[in-house]
């Protein structure tokens, strides 16, 4: 059995024990697949982790960079709960359309707002609008811009805000200075920004599972 087969089997086992069935998230994933969206949404276990982190810090507002089909967005909406607010930024109009439909089916249209456009143009608009700082930020978009997204996340946060960045290891490419791919270079630039930055306390965790070998950044704003 290959490593990936083992990781898939363990994810399936853990999901069966800890998550059970979830018709809402299953439907959101099915809608994404039917529409031909990239199969890069967070796994069910990772989605639950997002929800639990949000609940553990009593997050009432969340910012997401990279909506895709709305799977992780629904998890964030559940985390902030009724009366909370999630703002999710998505570059592709077709992705946003699919996400909005799934978010509505999840009963979260009053909680979640999906904005369409380049995140690096939308983020300054959020700041200019004078929105209250976000309690939780989840970054899962183009990795070459992760440093820029992280900088904006700090600007839109308050002391104690949790920032999570997905896909920061990319099968180990982050530690290879000779890897020229934009994802690898973008993640290294983000870690260069983090090094010695007293605005944040951060750690990174390597992960394996149905999404392969990767990792996430977990940071708290000081």
ChimeraX commands (.cxc) that place a marker at each C-alpha (Angstrom):
marker #1 position 0.00,0.00,0.00 radius 0.5
marker #1 position 1.37,3.41,-0.97 radius 0.5
marker #1 position 1.63,6.32,1.43 radius 0.5
marker #1 position -1.26,8.08,-0.28 radius 0.5
marker #1 position -3.46,4.99,-0.02 radius 0.5
marker #1 position -2.66,4.80,3.70 radius 0.5
marker #1 position -3.43,8.47,4.22 radius 0.5
marker #1 position -6.74,8.10,2.37 radius 0.5
marker #1 position -7.69,5.07,4.44 radius 0.5
marker #1 position -6.88,6.80,7.73 radius 0.5
marker #1 position -8.79,9.94,6.72 radius 0.5
marker #1 position -11.80,7.80,5.87 radius 0.5
marker #1 position -11.57,5.98,9.19 radius 0.5
marker #1 position -11.19,9.17,11.25 radius 0.5
marker #1 position -13.95,10.91,9.36 radius 0.5
marker #1 position -16.29,8.00,9.97 radius 0.5
marker #1 position -15.56,8.01,13.68 radius 0.5
marker #1 position -15.51,11.77,14.29 radius 0.5
marker #1 position -17.68,13.43,11.68 radius 0.5
marker #1 position -20.42,11.07,10.59 radius 0.5
marker #1 position -22.61,12.08,7.65 radius 0.5
marker #1 position -23.11,15.72,6.68 radius 0.5
marker #1 position -25.65,16.15,3.91 radius 0.5
marker #1 position -24.99,19.88,3.59 radius 0.5
marker #1 position -21.25,19.60,3.06 radius 0.5
marker #1 position -21.67,16.51,0.88 radius 0.5
marker #1 position -24.06,18.47,-1.33 radius 0.5
marker #1 position -21.67,21.41,-1.52 radius 0.5
marker #1 position -18.84,19.14,-2.62 radius 0.5
marker #1 position -21.08,17.39,-5.14 radius 0.5
marker #1 position -22.14,20.74,-6.61 radius 0.5
marker #1 position -18.50,21.80,-6.96 radius 0.5
marker #1 position -17.59,18.56,-8.68 radius 0.5
marker #1 position -20.60,18.70,-10.99 radius 0.5
marker #1 position -19.63,22.22,-12.04 radius 0.5
marker #1 position -16.08,21.12,-12.80 radius 0.5
marker #1 position -14.42,23.19,-10.10 radius 0.5
marker #1 position -10.89,22.11,-9.11 radius 0.5
marker #1 position -10.90,19.34,-6.50 radius 0.5
marker #1 position -8.89,21.40,-4.03 radius 0.5
marker #1 position -11.37,22.11,-1.25 radius 0.5
marker #1 position -10.30,21.33,2.30 radius 0.5
marker #1 position -10.96,17.78,3.43 radius 0.5
marker #1 position -13.87,17.06,5.79 radius 0.5
marker #1 position -11.49,16.70,8.73 radius 0.5
marker #1 position -9.79,19.98,7.87 radius 0.5
marker #1 position -13.15,21.69,7.49 radius 0.5
marker #1 position -14.16,20.54,10.95 radius 0.5
marker #1 position -10.82,21.82,12.28 radius 0.5
marker #1 position -11.63,25.27,10.90 radius 0.5
marker #1 position -15.03,25.19,12.55 radius 0.5
marker #1 position -13.65,24.05,15.90 radius 0.5
marker #1 position -10.89,26.66,15.90 radius 0.5
marker #1 position -13.45,29.36,15.24 radius 0.5
marker #1 position -15.69,28.09,18.00 radius 0.5
marker #1 position -12.80,27.73,20.44 radius 0.5
marker #1 position -11.90,31.42,20.12 radius 0.5
marker #1 position -15.57,32.50,20.08 radius 0.5
marker #1 position -15.14,34.02,16.64 radius 0.5
marker #1 position -18.07,36.17,15.57 radius 0.5
marker #1 position -16.52,37.34,12.32 radius 0.5
marker #1 position -14.31,35.59,9.79 radius 0.5
marker #1 position -12.52,36.56,6.60 radius 0.5
marker #1 position -11.78,33.97,3.93 radius 0.5
marker #1 position -9.48,34.51,0.97 radius 0.5
marker #1 position -10.44,31.92,-1.64 radius 0.5
marker #1 position -14.05,30.73,-1.63 radius 0.5
marker #1 position -13.90,28.07,-4.37 radius 0.5
marker #1 position -17.20,26.14,-4.08 radius 0.5
marker #1 position -18.00,27.27,-0.55 radius 0.5
marker #1 position -17.07,24.11,1.39 radius 0.5
marker #1 position -14.72,25.80,3.84 radius 0.5
marker #1 position -16.95,28.88,3.79 radius 0.5
marker #1 position -19.81,26.84,5.21 radius 0.5
marker #1 position -17.50,25.56,7.94 radius 0.5
marker #1 position -16.58,29.14,8.83 radius 0.5
marker #1 position -20.25,30.14,8.78 radius 0.5
marker #1 position -21.03,27.39,11.25 radius 0.5
marker #1 position -18.14,28.56,13.43 radius 0.5
marker #1 position -19.38,32.14,13.79 radius 0.5
marker #1 position -23.00,30.99,14.16 radius 0.5
marker #1 position -26.26,32.95,13.86 radius 0.5
marker #1 position -25.66,36.68,14.00 radius 0.5
marker #1 position -22.01,36.24,13.01 radius 0.5
marker #1 position -20.44,37.37,9.77 radius 0.5
marker #1 position -18.19,35.75,7.16 radius 0.5
marker #1 position -16.75,37.71,4.24 radius 0.5
marker #1 position -15.31,35.43,1.58 radius 0.5
marker #1 position -13.33,36.67,-1.43 radius 0.5
marker #1 position -13.34,34.78,-4.73 radius 0.5
marker #1 position -11.68,35.68,-8.01 radius 0.5
marker #1 position -13.73,33.46,-10.33 radius 0.5
marker #1 position -17.39,34.54,-10.81 radius 0.5
marker #1 position -18.43,30.97,-11.68 radius 0.5
marker #1 position -16.94,29.66,-8.45 radius 0.5
marker #1 position -18.72,32.36,-6.47 radius 0.5
marker #1 position -22.03,31.44,-8.11 radius 0.5
marker #1 position -21.68,27.80,-7.12 radius 0.5
marker #1 position -20.58,28.79,-3.62 radius 0.5
marker #1 position -23.50,31.13,-3.06 radius 0.5
marker #1 position -25.94,28.39,-4.04 radius 0.5
marker #1 position -24.39,25.92,-1.59 radius 0.5
marker #1 position -24.20,28.56,1.15 radius 0.5
marker #1 position -27.91,29.27,0.65 radius 0.5
marker #1 position -28.70,25.56,0.83 radius 0.5
marker #1 position -26.78,25.47,4.11 radius 0.5
marker #1 position -29.02,28.21,5.51 radius 0.5
marker #1 position -26.12,30.64,5.84 radius 0.5
marker #1 position -26.99,33.39,3.36 radius 0.5
marker #1 position -27.63,35.79,6.25 radius 0.5
marker #1 position -24.18,35.05,7.68 radius 0.5
marker #1 position -21.93,34.76,4.61 radius 0.5
marker #1 position -21.14,37.41,2.00 radius 0.5
marker #1 position -19.16,36.34,-1.08 radius 0.5
marker #1 position -17.38,39.18,-2.86 radius 0.5
marker #1 position -16.01,38.67,-6.38 radius 0.5
marker #1 position -12.74,40.10,-7.67 radius 0.5
marker #1 position -9.00,40.08,-7.10 radius 0.5
marker #1 position -8.41,39.68,-3.39 radius 0.5
marker #1 position -5.58,42.21,-3.42 radius 0.5
marker #1 position -8.09,44.78,-4.70 radius 0.5
marker #1 position -10.95,43.70,-2.44 radius 0.5
marker #1 position -8.93,43.66,0.79 radius 0.5
marker #1 position -8.17,47.42,0.70 radius 0.5
marker #1 position -11.87,47.99,0.08 radius 0.5
marker #1 position -12.70,46.12,3.29 radius 0.5
marker #1 position -10.30,48.33,5.20 radius 0.5
marker #1 position -11.65,51.51,3.57 radius 0.5
marker #1 position -15.21,50.47,4.46 radius 0.5
marker #1 position -14.26,50.57,8.13 radius 0.5
marker #1 position -15.42,47.05,8.93 radius 0.5
marker #1 position -14.68,45.86,12.47 radius 0.5
marker #1 position -11.55,43.71,12.75 radius 0.5
marker #1 position -12.02,40.01,12.02 radius 0.5
marker #1 position -11.66,37.38,14.73 radius 0.5
marker #1 position -10.57,34.61,12.34 radius 0.5
marker #1 position -8.89,34.70,8.93 radius 0.5
marker #1 position -8.52,31.72,6.59 radius 0.5
marker #1 position -6.25,32.11,3.56 radius 0.5
marker #1 position -6.55,29.46,0.85 radius 0.5
marker #1 position -5.99,31.12,-2.53 radius 0.5
marker #1 position -3.07,31.53,-4.95 radius 0.5
marker #1 position 0.01,30.67,-2.95 radius 0.5
marker #1 position 2.31,33.11,-4.74 radius 0.5
marker #1 position 0.38,35.92,-3.04 radius 0.5
marker #1 position 0.37,34.43,0.47 radius 0.5
marker #1 position 2.75,37.04,1.87 radius 0.5
marker #1 position 0.52,39.83,0.61 radius 0.5
marker #1 position -2.62,38.13,1.92 radius 0.5
marker #1 position -0.98,37.65,5.31 radius 0.5
marker #1 position 0.00,41.30,5.49 radius 0.5
marker #1 position -3.58,42.34,4.77 radius 0.5
marker #1 position -4.90,39.81,7.28 radius 0.5
marker #1 position -2.81,41.51,9.97 radius 0.5
marker #1 position -4.14,44.92,8.93 radius 0.5
marker #1 position -7.73,43.65,9.21 radius 0.5
marker #1 position -7.21,41.89,12.55 radius 0.5
marker #1 position -7.11,42.73,16.25 radius 0.5
marker #1 position -4.92,41.34,19.04 radius 0.5
marker #1 position -5.96,37.72,19.45 radius 0.5
marker #1 position -7.16,37.21,15.89 radius 0.5
marker #1 position -6.31,33.75,14.58 radius 0.5
marker #1 position -4.90,33.51,11.05 radius 0.5
marker #1 position -4.72,30.17,9.24 radius 0.5
marker #1 position -2.96,29.74,5.91 radius 0.5
marker #1 position -3.47,26.49,4.02 radius 0.5
marker #1 position -1.06,24.65,1.70 radius 0.5
marker #1 position 2.19,26.11,3.03 radius 0.5
marker #1 position 4.35,22.97,2.67 radius 0.5
marker #1 position 3.42,21.70,-0.80 radius 0.5
marker #1 position 5.07,18.29,-0.55 radius 0.5
marker #1 position 8.19,19.88,0.98 radius 0.5
marker #1 position 8.82,22.44,-1.76 radius 0.5
marker #1 position 8.78,25.28,0.79 radius 0.5
marker #1 position 12.14,24.10,2.15 radius 0.5
marker #1 position 13.80,23.89,-1.30 radius 0.5
marker #1 position 15.34,27.27,-2.16 radius 0.5
marker #1 position 15.99,26.07,-5.71 radius 0.5
marker #1 position 12.35,25.25,-6.45 radius 0.5
marker #1 position 11.29,27.96,-8.94 radius 0.5
marker #1 position 7.55,27.26,-8.90 radius 0.5
marker #1 position 5.35,30.22,-7.91 radius 0.5
marker #1 position 3.69,28.29,-5.07 radius 0.5
marker #1 position 7.01,27.40,-3.48 radius 0.5
marker #1 position 8.43,30.89,-3.93 radius 0.5
marker #1 position 5.26,32.47,-2.59 radius 0.5
marker #1 position 5.27,30.37,0.55 radius 0.5
marker #1 position 8.96,31.06,1.18 radius 0.5
marker #1 position 8.30,34.78,0.80 radius 0.5
marker #1 position 5.53,34.47,3.39 radius 0.5
marker #1 position 7.85,32.74,5.86 radius 0.5
marker #1 position 10.48,35.40,5.19 radius 0.5
marker #1 position 7.86,37.95,6.22 radius 0.5
marker #1 position 7.04,35.98,9.36 radius 0.5
marker #1 position 10.64,35.58,10.46 radius 0.5
marker #1 position 11.18,37.95,13.35 radius 0.5
marker #1 position 7.81,39.67,12.86 radius 0.5
marker #1 position 6.72,40.60,16.39 radius 0.5
marker #1 position 3.16,41.31,15.26 radius 0.5
marker #1 position 2.44,37.58,15.22 radius 0.5
marker #1 position 3.19,34.41,17.11 radius 0.5
marker #1 position 3.04,31.54,14.64 radius 0.5
marker #1 position 3.69,27.89,14.05 radius 0.5
marker #1 position 3.38,25.59,11.06 radius 0.5
marker #1 position 2.23,21.98,10.98 radius 0.5
marker #1 position 3.05,19.42,8.30 radius 0.5
marker #1 position 0.00,17.35,7.35 radius 0.5
marker #1 position -0.80,14.20,5.40 radius 0.5
marker #1 position -4.20,12.92,4.36 radius 0.5
marker #1 position -6.58,12.71,1.44 radius 0.5
marker #1 position -5.11,15.99,0.15 radius 0.5
marker #1 position -1.59,14.54,0.10 radius 0.5
marker #1 position 1.47,15.91,1.89 radius 0.5
marker #1 position 1.12,19.57,2.79 radius 0.5
marker #1 position 0.76,21.76,5.87 radius 0.5
marker #1 position -0.80,24.82,7.42 radius 0.5
marker #1 position 0.28,27.97,9.19 radius 0.5
marker #1 position -1.39,28.90,12.47 radius 0.5
marker #1 position -0.79,32.40,13.78 radius 0.5
marker #1 position -2.17,34.67,16.51 radius 0.5
marker #1 position -1.96,38.44,16.24 radius 0.5
marker #1 position -0.19,40.12,19.16 radius 0.5
marker link #1:1,2 radius 0.2
marker link #1:2,3 radius 0.2
marker link #1:3,4 radius 0.2
marker link #1:4,5 radius 0.2
marker link #1:5,6 radius 0.2
marker link #1:6,7 radius 0.2
marker link #1:7,8 radius 0.2
marker link #1:8,9 radius 0.2
marker link #1:9,10 radius 0.2
marker link #1:10,11 radius 0.2
marker link #1:11,12 radius 0.2
marker link #1:12,13 radius 0.2
marker link #1:13,14 radius 0.2
marker link #1:14,15 radius 0.2
marker link #1:15,16 radius 0.2
marker link #1:16,17 radius 0.2
marker link #1:17,18 radius 0.2
marker link #1:18,19 radius 0.2
marker link #1:19,20 radius 0.2
marker link #1:20,21 radius 0.2
marker link #1:21,22 radius 0.2
marker link #1:22,23 radius 0.2
marker link #1:23,24 radius 0.2
marker link #1:24,25 radius 0.2
marker link #1:25,26 radius 0.2
marker link #1:26,27 radius 0.2
marker link #1:27,28 radius 0.2
marker link #1:28,29 radius 0.2
marker link #1:29,30 radius 0.2
marker link #1:30,31 radius 0.2
marker link #1:31,32 radius 0.2
marker link #1:32,33 radius 0.2
marker link #1:33,34 radius 0.2
marker link #1:34,35 radius 0.2
marker link #1:35,36 radius 0.2
marker link #1:36,37 radius 0.2
marker link #1:37,38 radius 0.2
marker link #1:38,39 radius 0.2
marker link #1:39,40 radius 0.2
marker link #1:40,41 radius 0.2
marker link #1:41,42 radius 0.2
marker link #1:42,43 radius 0.2
marker link #1:43,44 radius 0.2
marker link #1:44,45 radius 0.2
marker link #1:45,46 radius 0.2
marker link #1:46,47 radius 0.2
marker link #1:47,48 radius 0.2
marker link #1:48,49 radius 0.2
marker link #1:49,50 radius 0.2
marker link #1:50,51 radius 0.2
marker link #1:51,52 radius 0.2
marker link #1:52,53 radius 0.2
marker link #1:53,54 radius 0.2
marker link #1:54,55 radius 0.2
marker link #1:55,56 radius 0.2
marker link #1:56,57 radius 0.2
marker link #1:57,58 radius 0.2
marker link #1:58,59 radius 0.2
marker link #1:59,60 radius 0.2
marker link #1:60,61 radius 0.2
marker link #1:61,62 radius 0.2
marker link #1:62,63 radius 0.2
marker link #1:63,64 radius 0.2
marker link #1:64,65 radius 0.2
marker link #1:65,66 radius 0.2
marker link #1:66,67 radius 0.2
marker link #1:67,68 radius 0.2
marker link #1:68,69 radius 0.2
marker link #1:69,70 radius 0.2
marker link #1:70,71 radius 0.2
marker link #1:71,72 radius 0.2
marker link #1:72,73 radius 0.2
marker link #1:73,74 radius 0.2
marker link #1:74,75 radius 0.2
marker link #1:75,76 radius 0.2
marker link #1:76,77 radius 0.2
marker link #1:77,78 radius 0.2
marker link #1:78,79 radius 0.2
marker link #1:79,80 radius 0.2
marker link #1:80,81 radius 0.2
marker link #1:81,82 radius 0.2
marker link #1:82,83 radius 0.2
marker link #1:83,84 radius 0.2
marker link #1:84,85 radius 0.2
marker link #1:85,86 radius 0.2
marker link #1:86,87 radius 0.2
marker link #1:87,88 radius 0.2
marker link #1:88,89 radius 0.2
marker link #1:89,90 radius 0.2
marker link #1:90,91 radius 0.2
marker link #1:91,92 radius 0.2
marker link #1:92,93 radius 0.2
marker link #1:93,94 radius 0.2
marker link #1:94,95 radius 0.2
marker link #1:95,96 radius 0.2
marker link #1:96,97 radius 0.2
marker link #1:97,98 radius 0.2
marker link #1:98,99 radius 0.2
marker link #1:99,100 radius 0.2
marker link #1:100,101 radius 0.2
marker link #1:101,102 radius 0.2
marker link #1:102,103 radius 0.2
marker link #1:103,104 radius 0.2
marker link #1:104,105 radius 0.2
marker link #1:105,106 radius 0.2
marker link #1:106,107 radius 0.2
marker link #1:107,108 radius 0.2
marker link #1:108,109 radius 0.2
marker link #1:109,110 radius 0.2
marker link #1:110,111 radius 0.2
marker link #1:111,112 radius 0.2
marker link #1:112,113 radius 0.2
marker link #1:113,114 radius 0.2
marker link #1:114,115 radius 0.2
marker link #1:115,116 radius 0.2
marker link #1:116,117 radius 0.2
marker link #1:117,118 radius 0.2
marker link #1:118,119 radius 0.2
marker link #1:119,120 radius 0.2
marker link #1:120,121 radius 0.2
marker link #1:121,122 radius 0.2
marker link #1:122,123 radius 0.2
marker link #1:123,124 radius 0.2
marker link #1:124,125 radius 0.2
marker link #1:125,126 radius 0.2
marker link #1:126,127 radius 0.2
marker link #1:127,128 radius 0.2
marker link #1:128,129 radius 0.2
marker link #1:129,130 radius 0.2
marker link #1:130,131 radius 0.2
marker link #1:131,132 radius 0.2
marker link #1:132,133 radius 0.2
marker link #1:133,134 radius 0.2
marker link #1:134,135 radius 0.2
marker link #1:135,136 radius 0.2
marker link #1:136,137 radius 0.2
marker link #1:137,138 radius 0.2
marker link #1:138,139 radius 0.2
marker link #1:139,140 radius 0.2
marker link #1:140,141 radius 0.2
marker link #1:141,142 radius 0.2
marker link #1:142,143 radius 0.2
marker link #1:143,144 radius 0.2
marker link #1:144,145 radius 0.2
marker link #1:145,146 radius 0.2
marker link #1:146,147 radius 0.2
marker link #1:147,148 radius 0.2
marker link #1:148,149 radius 0.2
marker link #1:149,150 radius 0.2
marker link #1:150,151 radius 0.2
marker link #1:151,152 radius 0.2
marker link #1:152,153 radius 0.2
marker link #1:153,154 radius 0.2
marker link #1:154,155 radius 0.2
marker link #1:155,156 radius 0.2
marker link #1:156,157 radius 0.2
marker link #1:157,158 radius 0.2
marker link #1:158,159 radius 0.2
marker link #1:159,160 radius 0.2
marker link #1:160,161 radius 0.2
marker link #1:161,162 radius 0.2
marker link #1:162,163 radius 0.2
marker link #1:163,164 radius 0.2
marker link #1:164,165 radius 0.2
marker link #1:165,166 radius 0.2
marker link #1:166,167 radius 0.2
marker link #1:167,168 radius 0.2
marker link #1:168,169 radius 0.2
marker link #1:169,170 radius 0.2
marker link #1:170,171 radius 0.2
marker link #1:171,172 radius 0.2
marker link #1:172,173 radius 0.2
marker link #1:173,174 radius 0.2
marker link #1:174,175 radius 0.2
marker link #1:175,176 radius 0.2
marker link #1:176,177 radius 0.2
marker link #1:177,178 radius 0.2
marker link #1:178,179 radius 0.2
marker link #1:179,180 radius 0.2
marker link #1:180,181 radius 0.2
marker link #1:181,182 radius 0.2
marker link #1:182,183 radius 0.2
marker link #1:183,184 radius 0.2
marker link #1:184,185 radius 0.2
marker link #1:185,186 radius 0.2
marker link #1:186,187 radius 0.2
marker link #1:187,188 radius 0.2
marker link #1:188,189 radius 0.2
marker link #1:189,190 radius 0.2
marker link #1:190,191 radius 0.2
marker link #1:191,192 radius 0.2
marker link #1:192,193 radius 0.2
marker link #1:193,194 radius 0.2
marker link #1:194,195 radius 0.2
marker link #1:195,196 radius 0.2
marker link #1:196,197 radius 0.2
marker link #1:197,198 radius 0.2
marker link #1:198,199 radius 0.2
marker link #1:199,200 radius 0.2
marker link #1:200,201 radius 0.2
marker link #1:201,202 radius 0.2
marker link #1:202,203 radius 0.2
marker link #1:203,204 radius 0.2
marker link #1:204,205 radius 0.2
marker link #1:205,206 radius 0.2
marker link #1:206,207 radius 0.2
marker link #1:207,208 radius 0.2
marker link #1:208,209 radius 0.2
marker link #1:209,210 radius 0.2
marker link #1:210,211 radius 0.2
marker link #1:211,212 radius 0.2
marker link #1:212,213 radius 0.2
marker link #1:213,214 radius 0.2
marker link #1:214,215 radius 0.2
marker link #1:215,216 radius 0.2
marker link #1:216,217 radius 0.2
marker link #1:217,218 radius 0.2
marker link #1:218,219 radius 0.2
marker link #1:219,220 radius 0.2
marker link #1:220,221 radius 0.2
marker link #1:221,222 radius 0.2
view
